[in-house]
Amino acid sequence: MTNSESAPAYVFASVLSLTIVIYVLRGLGVMGFIPGGTLWVLILLTIGSGIFYGVQKTRR
C-alpha cells in the first residue's frame, strides 16, 4: 500500500477522532464554549470523508 492509497484512511481517522474528542469534551462541559454549528460541521465532515474513503476503498 502506497502513501497516496492510505491518505483517505488517515484523513477519515483523524477527523473521526477529532469529532469524538470535541463531542465528549463539550458534553462534559470542558469545551462548552464551542458552538453547536462547529460540531455539526465536524460531524458532516466525518460523514463526507467516510464516504470518500469507502468509495476509494472499493474503487481499487
C-alpha positions in Angstrom: 0.0 0.0 0.0 1.5 3.3 -1.0 1.1 6.6 0.8 -1.4 8.0 -1.6 -3.7 5.0 -1.1 -3.7 5.3 2.7 -4.2 9.1 2.7 -8.1 8.9 2.8 -7.9 6.5 5.7 -5.7 8.9 7.7 -8.0 11.8 6.9 -11.1 9.8 7.9 -9.5 8.5 11.1 -8.2 11.9 12.2 -11.4 13.7 11.5 -13.4 11.0 13.3 -11.1 11.1 16.4 -11.2 14.9 16.5 -15.0 14.8 16.3 -15.3 12.3 19.1 -12.9 14.2 21.3 -14.7 17.5 20.8 -18.1 15.9 21.3 -17.1 14.2 24.6 -15.3 17.3 25.9 -18.2 19.5 25.0 -20.6 17.1 26.7 -18.6 17.1 29.9 -18.6 20.9 29.8 -14.9 21.3 29.4 -15.3 22.9 25.9 -18.8 24.3 26.3 -17.8 27.5 24.5 -17.7 25.7 21.1 -20.9 26.4 19.2 -23.2 23.6 18.0 -22.7 24.6 14.4 -19.0 23.7 14.7 -19.9 20.3 16.0 -22.3 19.8 13.1 -19.6 20.8 10.6 -17.3 18.2 12.1 -20.0 15.5 12.0 -20.7 16.3 8.3 -17.0 16.4 7.5 -16.6 13.0 9.2 -19.5 11.5 7.1 -18.2 13.0 3.9 -14.6 11.8 4.5 -16.0 8.3 5.4 -18.0 8.2 2.1 -14.9 9.3 0.2 -12.8 6.7 1.9 -15.4 4.0 1.2 -15.6 4.9 -2.5 -11.8 5.0 -2.8 -11.5 1.6 -1.0 -14.0 -0.1 -3.3 -12.5 1.5 -6.4 -9.2 -0.2 -6.1 
